[in-house]
Amino acid sequence: MVSTPDPATIVRHVRTCAACRLLSQHALRTRDPRLVDAALQLRAEHLANESEREGFMRELRAGRRSR
């Protein structure tokens, strides 16, 4: 299970991710609870992936990972 990030982080992500933004807008417009859940899960997954990527890049810059 993916942990829920803070609201400010979610808002920042939705501003930059077109897929999350469109799915969220459609979910709210149609008031479909399954789409709302899917939108929340997609955002959380994207944020987790971004955090993992940032950690990898920090390690790479510090020379801890080899190619």
N, CA, C and O atoms as a GROMACS GRO file, in nm:
protein
  268
    1MET      N    1   0.084  -0.118   0.000
    1MET     CA    2   0.000   0.000   0.000
    1MET      C    3   0.089   0.125   0.000
    1MET      O    4   0.189   0.130   0.072
    2VAL      N    5   0.053   0.222  -0.078
    2VAL     CA    6   0.128   0.345  -0.090
    2VAL      C    7   0.079   0.443   0.015
    2VAL      O    8  -0.041   0.460   0.031
    3SER      N    9   0.171   0.508   0.086
    3SER     CA   10   0.130   0.604   0.188
    3SER      C   11   0.080   0.731   0.121
    3SER      O   12   0.122   0.765   0.011
    4THR      N   13  -0.011   0.800   0.188
    4THR     CA   14  -0.069   0.922   0.133
    4THR      C   15   0.022   1.040   0.163
    4THR      O   16   0.051   1.068   0.279
    5PRO      N   17   0.067   1.110   0.058
    5PRO     CA   18   0.153   1.226   0.079
    5PRO      C   19   0.072   1.346   0.129
    5PRO      O   20  -0.051   1.344   0.128
    6ASP      N   21   0.142   1.449   0.172
    6ASP     CA   22   0.073   1.567   0.222
    6ASP      C   23   0.001   1.637   0.107
    6ASP      O   24   0.042   1.623  -0.009
    7PRO      N   25  -0.107   1.712   0.136
    7PRO     CA   26  -0.187   1.777   0.032
    7PRO      C   27  -0.108   1.871  -0.059
    7PRO      O   28  -0.134   1.876  -0.179
    8ALA      N   29  -0.013   1.945  -0.005
    8ALA     CA   30   0.065   2.038  -0.088
    8ALA      C   31   0.145   1.964  -0.194
    8ALA      O   32   0.158   2.011  -0.307
    9THR      N   33   0.197   1.848  -0.159
    9THR     CA   34   0.272   1.767  -0.255
    9THR      C   35   0.180   1.716  -0.364
    9THR      O   36   0.217   1.713  -0.482
   10ILE      N   37   0.061   1.675  -0.328
   10ILE     CA   38  -0.037   1.628  -0.426
   10ILE      C   39  -0.072   1.741  -0.523
   10ILE      O   40  -0.075   1.720  -0.644
   11VAL      N   41  -0.100   1.858  -0.470
   11VAL     CA   42  -0.137   1.972  -0.555
   11VAL      C   43  -0.024   2.005  -0.652
   11VAL      O   44  -0.050   2.030  -0.770
   12ARG      N   45   0.100   2.006  -0.605
   12ARG     CA   46   0.215   2.032  -0.692
   12ARG      C   47   0.222   1.930  -0.804
   12ARG      O   48   0.248   1.964  -0.920
   13HIS      N   49   0.200   1.804  -0.770
   13HIS     CA   50   0.207   1.697  -0.870
   13HIS      C   51   0.096   1.712  -0.974
   13HIS      O   52   0.122   1.701  -1.094
   14VAL      N   53  -0.026   1.736  -0.930
   14VAL     CA   54  -0.139   1.745  -1.022
   14VAL      C   55  -0.121   1.862  -1.118
   14VAL      O   56  -0.167   1.856  -1.232
   15ARG      N   57  -0.055   1.966  -1.073
   15ARG     CA   58  -0.028   2.080  -1.163
   15ARG      C   59   0.066   2.041  -1.276
   15ARG      O   60   0.060   2.101  -1.384
   16THR      N   61   0.152   1.943  -1.253
   16THR     CA   62   0.250   1.907  -1.354
   16THR      C   63   0.217   1.780  -1.432
   16THR      O   64   0.266   1.763  -1.543
   17CYS      N   65   0.135   1.692  -1.378
   17CYS     CA   66   0.106   1.564  -1.445
   17CYS      C   67  -0.030   1.572  -1.515
   17CYS      O   68  -0.135   1.576  -1.450
   18ALA      N   69  -0.026   1.574  -1.647
   18ALA     CA   70  -0.150   1.587  -1.725
   18ALA      C   71  -0.244   1.468  -1.703
   18ALA      O   72  -0.365   1.487  -1.693
   19ALA      N   73  -0.189   1.348  -1.695
   19ALA     CA   74  -0.274   1.229  -1.677
   19ALA      C   75  -0.349   1.236  -1.544
   19ALA      O   76  -0.469   1.208  -1.539
   20CYS      N   77  -0.278   1.271  -1.438
   20CYS     CA   78  -0.344   1.281  -1.307
   20CYS      C   79  -0.447   1.394  -1.307
   20CYS      O   80  -0.557   1.378  -1.252
   21ARG      N   81  -0.413   1.505  -1.367
   21ARG     CA   82  -0.504   1.619  -1.370
   21ARG      C   83  -0.632   1.583  -1.446
   21ARG      O   84  -0.742   1.610  -1.397
   22LEU      N   85  -0.618   1.523  -1.564
   22LEU     CA   86  -0.736   1.489  -1.644
   22LEU      C   87  -0.822   1.382  -1.577
   22LEU      O   88  -0.944   1.391  -1.577
   23LEU      N   89  -0.758   1.281  -1.520
   23LEU     CA   90  -0.834   1.177  -1.452
   23LEU      C   91  -0.907   1.235  -1.331
   23LEU      O   92  -1.022   1.201  -1.306
   24SER      N   93  -0.841   1.321  -1.256
   24SER     CA   94  -0.905   1.383  -1.140
   24SER      C   95  -1.024   1.469  -1.182
   24SER      O   96  -1.131   1.463  -1.120
   25GLN      N   97  -1.006   1.549  -1.285
   25GLN     CA   98  -1.115   1.634  -1.333
   25GLN      C   99  -1.234   1.550  -1.380
   25GLN      O  100  -1.349   1.582  -1.349
   26HIS      N  101  -1.204   1.444  -1.456
   26HIS     CA  102  -1.312   1.358  -1.505
   26HIS      C  103  -1.382   1.288  -1.389
   26HIS      O  104  -1.505   1.276  -1.388
   27ALA      N  105  -1.306   1.241  -1.292
   27ALA     CA  106  -1.364   1.173  -1.176
   27ALA      C  107  -1.457   1.265  -1.099
   27ALA      O  108  -1.565   1.225  -1.057
   28LEU      N  109  -1.415   1.389  -1.082
   28LEU     CA  110  -1.499   1.484  -1.009
   28LEU      C  111  -1.621   1.524  -1.090
   28LEU      O  112  -1.731   1.538  -1.036
   29ARG      N  113  -1.603   1.541  -1.220
   29ARG     CA  114  -1.713   1.580  -1.307
   29ARG      C  115  -1.821   1.471  -1.310
   29ARG      O  116  -1.940   1.501  -1.304
   30THR      N  117  -1.780   1.346  -1.320
   30THR     CA  118  -1.876   1.236  -1.328
   30THR      C  119  -1.922   1.186  -1.191
   30THR      O  120  -2.019   1.111  -1.180
   31ARG      N  121  -1.852   1.228  -1.087
   31ARG     CA  122  -1.882   1.186  -0.949
   31ARG      C  123  -1.881   1.034  -0.935
   31ARG      O  124  -1.964   0.975  -0.865
   32ASP      N  125  -1.785   0.974  -1.003
   32ASP     CA  126  -1.771   0.828  -0.999
   32ASP      C  127  -1.670   0.793  -0.890
   32ASP      O  128  -1.552   0.824  -0.904
   33PRO      N  129  -1.715   0.729  -0.782
   33PRO     CA  130  -1.623   0.698  -0.672
   33PRO      C  131  -1.506   0.608  -0.712
   33PRO      O  132  -1.397   0.620  -0.657
   34ARG      N  133  -1.529   0.520  -0.810
   34ARG     CA  134  -1.420   0.433  -0.856
   34ARG      C  135  -1.313   0.514  -0.928
   34ARG      O  136  -1.194   0.487  -0.914
   35LEU      N  137  -1.355   0.612  -1.006
   35LEU     CA  138  -1.257   0.698  -1.074
   35LEU      C  139  -1.183   0.788  -0.975
   35LEU      O  140  -1.064   0.812  -0.990
   36VAL      N  141  -1.254   0.835  -0.874
   36VAL     CA  142  -1.188   0.916  -0.770
   36VAL      C  143  -1.081   0.834  -0.701
   36VAL      O  144  -0.969   0.881  -0.682
   37ASP      N  145  -1.114   0.710  -0.665
   37ASP     CA  146  -1.015   0.622  -0.602
   37ASP      C  147  -0.897   0.596  -0.696
   37ASP      O  148  -0.782   0.598  -0.653
   38ALA      N  149  -0.927   0.573  -0.823
   38ALA     CA  150  -0.820   0.549  -0.921
   38ALA      C  151  -0.730   0.672  -0.934
   38ALA      O  152  -0.607   0.659  -0.942
   39ALA      N  153  -0.789   0.789  -0.936
   39ALA     CA  154  -0.711   0.913  -0.947
   39ALA      C  155  -0.620   0.930  -0.826
   39ALA      O  156  -0.503   0.968  -0.840
   40LEU      N  157  -0.673   0.903  -0.707
   40LEU     CA  158  -0.592   0.915  -0.586
   40LEU      C  159  -0.478   0.814  -0.585
   40LEU      O  160  -0.366   0.847  -0.547
   41GLN      N  161  -0.507   0.692  -0.628
   41GLN     CA  162  -0.403   0.589  -0.632
   41GLN      C  163  -0.295   0.623  -0.735
   41GLN      O  164  -0.176   0.603  -0.710
   42LEU      N  165  -0.337   0.675  -0.850
   42LEU     CA  166  -0.240   0.711  -0.954
   42LEU      C  167  -0.148   0.823  -0.905
   42LEU      O  168  -0.027   0.818  -0.925
   43ARG      N  169  -0.207   0.925  -0.842
   43ARG     CA  170  -0.124   1.034  -0.789
   43ARG      C  171  -0.026   0.984  -0.685
   43ARG      O  172   0.092   1.020  -0.688
   44ALA      N  173  -0.073   0.900  -0.595
   44ALA     CA  174   0.014   0.847  -0.490
   44ALA      C  175   0.128   0.764  -0.551
   44ALA      O  176   0.243   0.774  -0.508
   45GLU      N  177   0.096   0.685  -0.651
   45GLU     CA  178   0.198   0.602  -0.716
   45GLU      C  179   0.300   0.690  -0.789
   45GLU      O  180   0.420   0.664  -0.782
   46HIS      N  181   0.252   0.791  -0.858
   46HIS     CA  182   0.344   0.883  -0.927
   46HIS      C  183   0.436   0.952  -0.828
   46HIS      O  184   0.556   0.966  -0.853
   47LEU      N  185   0.382   0.995  -0.715
   47LEU     CA  186   0.463   1.063  -0.615
   47LEU      C  187   0.566   0.968  -0.554
   47LEU      O  188   0.679   1.007  -0.528
   48ALA      N  189   0.526   0.844  -0.530
   48ALA     CA  190   0.621   0.746  -0.476
   48ALA      C  191   0.733   0.720  -0.577
   48ALA      O  192   0.850   0.712  -0.540
   49ASN      N  193   0.697   0.708  -0.704
   49ASN     CA  194   0.797   0.687  -0.808
   49ASN      C  195   0.892   0.806  -0.817
   49ASN      O  196   1.012   0.789  -0.835
   50GLU      N  197   0.838   0.925  -0.805
   50GLU     CA  198   0.921   1.046  -0.812
   50GLU      C  199   1.018   1.051  -0.693
   50GLU      O  200   1.134   1.088  -0.709
   51SER      N  201   0.970   1.013  -0.575
   51SER     CA  202   1.057   1.011  -0.458
   51SER      C  203   1.169   0.909  -0.475
   51SER      O  204   1.284   0.935  -0.440
   52GLU      N  205   1.134   0.793  -0.529
   52GLU     CA  206   1.235   0.690  -0.553
   52GLU      C  207   1.338   0.738  -0.655
   52GLU      O  208   1.458   0.715  -0.638
   53ARG      N  209   1.292   0.804  -0.761
   53ARG     CA  210   1.383   0.856  -0.863
   53ARG      C  211   1.477   0.961  -0.805
   53ARG      O  212   1.596   0.963  -0.835
   54GLU      N  213   1.421   1.050  -0.722
   54GLU     CA  214   1.504   1.153  -0.660
   54GLU      C  215   1.610   1.091  -0.569
   54GLU      O  216   1.725   1.136  -0.569
   55GLY      N  217   1.573   0.989  -0.493
   55GLY     CA  218   1.670   0.921  -0.408
   55GLY      C  219   1.779   0.855  -0.490
   55GLY      O  220   1.897   0.861  -0.453
   56PHE      N  221   1.742   0.792  -0.599
   56PHE     CA  222   1.840   0.730  -0.688
   56PHE      C  223   1.936   0.834  -0.743
   56PHE      O  224   2.057   0.812  -0.747
   57MET      N  225   1.881   0.948  -0.786
   57MET     CA  226   1.966   1.053  -0.841
   57MET      C  227   2.062   1.110  -0.736
   57MET      O  228   2.177   1.141  -0.767
   58ARG      N  229   2.016   1.123  -0.611
   58ARG     CA  230   2.104   1.170  -0.503
   58ARG      C  231   2.220   1.072  -0.484
   58ARG      O  232   2.335   1.113  -0.471
   59GLU      N  233   2.188   0.943  -0.482
   59GLU     CA  234   2.292   0.841  -0.466
   59GLU      C  235   2.387   0.843  -0.585
   59GLU      O  236   2.508   0.828  -0.568
   60LEU      N  237   2.334   0.860  -0.703
   60LEU     CA  238   2.416   0.862  -0.824
   60LEU      C  239   2.513   0.980  -0.820
   60LEU      O  240   2.631   0.966  -0.851
   61ARG      N  241   2.462   1.096  -0.782
   61ARG     CA  242   2.547   1.216  -0.772
   61ARG      C  243   2.655   1.200  -0.665
   61ARG      O  244   2.765   1.252  -0.678
   62ALA      N  245   2.621   1.127  -0.560
   62ALA     CA  246   2.719   1.106  -0.453
   62ALA      C  247   2.817   0.996  -0.487
   62ALA      O  248   2.910   0.969  -0.410
   63GLY      N  249   2.799   0.932  -0.601
   63GLY     CA  250   2.892   0.829  -0.646
   63GLY      C  251   2.874   0.695  -0.578
   63GLY      O  252   2.965   0.612  -0.576
   64ARG      N  253   2.756   0.673  -0.521
   64ARG     CA  254   2.732   0.547  -0.451
   64ARG      C  255   2.682   0.436  -0.542
   64ARG      O  256   2.681   0.320  -0.503
   65ARG      N  257   2.641   0.470  -0.660
   65ARG     CA  258   2.593   0.368  -0.753
   65ARG      C  259   2.684   0.364  -0.874
   65ARG      O  260   2.731   0.467  -0.921
   66SER      N  261   2.708   0.245  -0.922
   66SER     CA  262   2.789   0.232  -1.043
   66SER      C  263   2.700   0.192  -1.158
   66SER      O  264   2.590   0.139  -1.139
   67ARG      N  265   2.747   0.215  -1.277
   67ARG     CA  266   2.666   0.182  -1.395
   67ARG      C  267   2.660   0.041  -1.420
   67ARG      O  268   2.596  -0.002  -1.516
   0.00000   0.00000   0.00000
